[in-house]
Amino acid sequence: MPRRSWADTLKVYAEPASLRMLALGFSAGLPLLLVLGTLSFWLRKAGIDRSTIGYMSWVGLAYAFKWVWSPLVDRLPLPVLHGWLGRRRSWLLLAQGLIIGGLLGMAFTDPQQDLNRMVWCALAVAFGSATQDIALDAFRIESANAERQAALAATYQTGYRLAMIWAGAGALWLVAAALQGTTTYVHGAWQLAYGVMAASMLVGVCTVLLSPEPAGRAQTPARNLTEWLREALVAPFVDFVRRYGWQAILILALIGIYRISDVVMGIMANPFYVDMGYSEGEVATVSKVFGVIMTLVGAFIGGVISMRIGVMRVLMLGAVLSAASNLLFAWLSTRGHDLTGLTLVVSADNLAGGIASAAFIAYLSSLTNVQYSATQYALFSSMMMLAPKWLAGFSGAFVDVHGYVTFFVGTACLGLPVLLLVALASRIKMTANA
């Protein structure tokens, strides 16, 4: 394809499909921190031990197993809603309703009094969020051609990270305002914050209601249940293996561990901030605002240079930077309460994460067949989370035994095999295109 001018490249970001992905990316990014990062801060403030917080991160495995029900989201029309909104938007609206209900349940639950109910409400949010992701990934892939997927991925990431500012810094600011300077734990402050977060999901609801249904590929109605199950469950996976052959194993291995350094480290980030003595306001400003802004910068850079020099080169750059940035956290853990050090480390880590995420989403999108977009993308994004989320569940127990320095160095080392897999995947792609 002829190389685009810089003006044409940047113009893509102002197209309606890109702007819709900005708003829907916000809807996708809001629940994640509320059941992982922000929740871990809340739990640590409530006096819950690090090991329990680590195990509770397994709530996030809902994202790793979303491929199980992704064929239903991909192929099953919802009664009433399908005729009104279409296949993708009806599933999006249903998922958003579940997220709102789960967040309200979390808001009215004190983890000191009923930790089990908190787990079930968090699971409801995670399940609804994973379902939203399935439908939203298909919505995004079907909304533009392959040439524009990197731009859609970048705007999606921008909305996603804006939501993370709100779900992270916004929630902590609301808590701090409700506490009015006191350092003691008050459940009512967190109740207010999570209630506001539930209301914030209306951004996604309104966007779904106002957006057009994408023109997906027409599907031939199944003659019987067996044929429907074959088309919904078996065909997407057979198609992927048929297209890539033995190379599918290498591709899936790369997908499975590409973000392992970030995911395993991220579970202990908020408990680390609490243990180092950083206040809600400091964490909100540095980690949840300034850090996320750097992620937006990284996502924009990743999306643009992916279109200019190719996704695989940016994928390698993101892998190197993501692993290396964890070493900075090991250095920070020796500094105690160092606000300047926190700002520098968070900036570097989030810039690296933004670059890696934009390239990785574009890479996953390029692997899908539009006929099975929801199911295949769910398979890829589920594999991305499975091993890292499972391993992250032991992070609290590891820190209790070995300390933060060893933990952060270990998470950096987890990223070394990723470099080899990216290099091999790049060669396979070049051979296939030869």
QUITARA-V352515 format. One record per backbone hydrogen bond with DSSP energy under -0.5 kcal/mol. CO is the residue of the C=O (numbers start at 0). NH is the residue of the N-H. If there is no record, write none. Layout:
co=CO nh=NH
co=CO nh=NH
This chain:
co=4 nh=8
co=5 nh=9
co=6 nh=10
co=7 nh=11
co=8 nh=11
co=9 nh=12
co=10 nh=13
co=11 nh=14
co=14 nh=17
co=14 nh=18
co=15 nh=19
co=16 nh=20
co=17 nh=21
co=18 nh=22
co=19 nh=23
co=20 nh=24
co=21 nh=25
co=22 nh=26
co=23 nh=27
co=24 nh=28
co=25 nh=29
co=26 nh=30
co=27 nh=31
co=28 nh=32
co=29 nh=33
co=30 nh=34
co=31 nh=34
co=31 nh=35
co=32 nh=35
co=32 nh=37
co=32 nh=38
co=35 nh=39
co=36 nh=40
co=37 nh=41
co=38 nh=42
co=39 nh=43
co=40 nh=44
co=41 nh=45
co=42 nh=47
co=43 nh=46
co=48 nh=52
co=49 nh=53
co=50 nh=54
co=51 nh=55
co=52 nh=56
co=53 nh=56
co=54 nh=57
co=55 nh=58
co=56 nh=59
co=57 nh=60
co=58 nh=61
co=59 nh=62
co=59 nh=63
co=60 nh=64
co=62 nh=65
co=64 nh=67
co=65 nh=68
co=65 nh=69
co=66 nh=70
co=68 nh=71
co=68 nh=72
co=69 nh=73
co=70 nh=74
co=71 nh=75
co=74 nh=76
co=77 nh=81
co=78 nh=80
co=79 nh=83
co=80 nh=84
co=80 nh=85
co=81 nh=85
co=85 nh=89
co=86 nh=90
co=87 nh=91
co=88 nh=92
co=89 nh=93
co=90 nh=94
co=91 nh=95
co=92 nh=96
co=93 nh=97
co=94 nh=98
co=95 nh=99
co=96 nh=100
co=97 nh=101
co=98 nh=102
co=99 nh=103
co=100 nh=104
co=101 nh=105
co=102 nh=106
co=103 nh=107
co=105 nh=108
co=108 nh=110
co=109 nh=112
co=109 nh=113
co=113 nh=117
co=114 nh=118
co=115 nh=119
co=116 nh=120
co=117 nh=121
co=118 nh=122
co=119 nh=123
co=120 nh=124
co=121 nh=125
co=122 nh=126
co=123 nh=127
co=124 nh=128
co=125 nh=129
co=126 nh=130
co=127 nh=131
co=128 nh=132
co=129 nh=133
co=130 nh=134
co=131 nh=135
co=132 nh=136
co=133 nh=137
co=134 nh=138
co=135 nh=139
co=136 nh=140
co=137 nh=141
co=139 nh=142
co=140 nh=143
co=144 nh=147
co=145 nh=148
co=147 nh=151
co=148 nh=152
co=149 nh=153
co=150 nh=154
co=151 nh=155
co=152 nh=156
co=153 nh=157
co=154 nh=158
co=155 nh=159
co=156 nh=160
co=157 nh=161
co=158 nh=162
co=159 nh=163
co=160 nh=164
co=161 nh=165
co=162 nh=166
co=163 nh=167
co=164 nh=168
co=164 nh=169
co=165 nh=170
co=167 nh=171
co=168 nh=172
co=169 nh=173
co=170 nh=174
co=171 nh=175
co=172 nh=176
co=173 nh=177
co=174 nh=178
co=175 nh=179
co=175 nh=180
co=178 nh=181
co=185 nh=188
co=185 nh=189
co=186 nh=190
co=187 nh=191
co=188 nh=192
co=189 nh=193
co=190 nh=194
co=191 nh=195
co=192 nh=196
co=193 nh=197
co=194 nh=198
co=195 nh=199
co=196 nh=200
co=197 nh=200
co=198 nh=201
co=199 nh=202
co=200 nh=203
co=200 nh=204
co=201 nh=205
co=202 nh=206
co=203 nh=207
co=204 nh=208
co=205 nh=209
co=206 nh=210
co=213 nh=215
co=223 nh=227
co=224 nh=228
co=225 nh=229
co=226 nh=230
co=227 nh=231
co=228 nh=232
co=228 nh=233
co=229 nh=233
co=229 nh=234
co=233 nh=236
co=233 nh=237
co=234 nh=238
co=235 nh=239
co=236 nh=240
co=237 nh=241
co=238 nh=242
co=239 nh=243
co=240 nh=244
co=243 nh=246
co=244 nh=247
co=245 nh=248
co=245 nh=249
co=246 nh=250
co=247 nh=251
co=248 nh=252
co=249 nh=253
co=250 nh=254
co=251 nh=255
co=252 nh=256
co=253 nh=256
co=253 nh=257
co=256 nh=259
co=258 nh=262
co=259 nh=263
co=260 nh=264
co=261 nh=265
co=262 nh=266
co=263 nh=267
co=264 nh=267
co=265 nh=268
co=265 nh=269
co=267 nh=271
co=268 nh=272
co=269 nh=273
co=270 nh=274
co=271 nh=275
co=272 nh=277
co=273 nh=276
co=278 nh=282
co=279 nh=283
co=280 nh=284
co=281 nh=285
co=282 nh=286
co=282 nh=287
co=284 nh=289
co=285 nh=290
co=288 nh=292
co=289 nh=293
co=290 nh=294
co=291 nh=295
co=292 nh=296
co=293 nh=297
co=294 nh=298
co=295 nh=299
co=296 nh=300
co=297 nh=301
co=298 nh=302
co=299 nh=303
co=300 nh=304
co=301 nh=305
co=302 nh=306
co=303 nh=307
co=304 nh=308
co=304 nh=309
co=305 nh=309
co=309 nh=313
co=310 nh=314
co=311 nh=315
co=312 nh=316
co=313 nh=317
co=314 nh=318
co=315 nh=319
co=316 nh=320
co=317 nh=321
co=318 nh=322
co=319 nh=323
co=320 nh=324
co=321 nh=325
co=322 nh=325
co=322 nh=326
co=323 nh=326
co=323 nh=327
co=324 nh=327
co=324 nh=328
co=325 nh=329
co=326 nh=330
co=327 nh=331
co=328 nh=332
co=330 nh=333
co=331 nh=334
co=331 nh=335
co=335 nh=337
co=337 nh=341
co=338 nh=342
co=339 nh=343
co=340 nh=344
co=341 nh=345
co=342 nh=346
co=343 nh=347
co=344 nh=348
co=345 nh=349
co=346 nh=350
co=347 nh=351
co=348 nh=352
co=349 nh=353
co=350 nh=354
co=351 nh=355
co=352 nh=356
co=353 nh=357
co=354 nh=358
co=355 nh=359
co=356 nh=360
co=357 nh=361
co=358 nh=362
co=359 nh=363
co=360 nh=364
co=361 nh=365
co=362 nh=366
co=363 nh=366
co=363 nh=367
co=364 nh=367
co=367 nh=369
co=368 nh=371
co=369 nh=372
co=371 nh=375
co=372 nh=376
co=373 nh=377
co=374 nh=378
co=375 nh=379
co=376 nh=380
co=377 nh=381
co=378 nh=382
co=379 nh=383
co=380 nh=384
co=381 nh=384
co=381 nh=385
co=382 nh=386
co=384 nh=388
co=385 nh=389
co=386 nh=390
co=387 nh=391
co=388 nh=392
co=389 nh=392
co=390 nh=393
co=391 nh=394
co=393 nh=397
co=394 nh=398
co=395 nh=399
co=396 nh=400
co=397 nh=401
co=398 nh=402
co=402 nh=406
co=403 nh=407
co=404 nh=408
co=405 nh=409
co=406 nh=410
co=407 nh=411
co=408 nh=412
co=409 nh=413
co=411 nh=414
co=412 nh=415
co=414 nh=418
co=415 nh=418
co=415 nh=419
co=416 nh=420
co=417 nh=421
co=418 nh=422
co=419 nh=423
co=420 nh=424
co=421 nh=425
co=422 nh=426
co=423 nh=427
co=424 nh=428
co=425 nh=429
co=426 nh=430
co=427 nh=431
co=428 nh=432
co=429 nh=433
co=430 nh=433
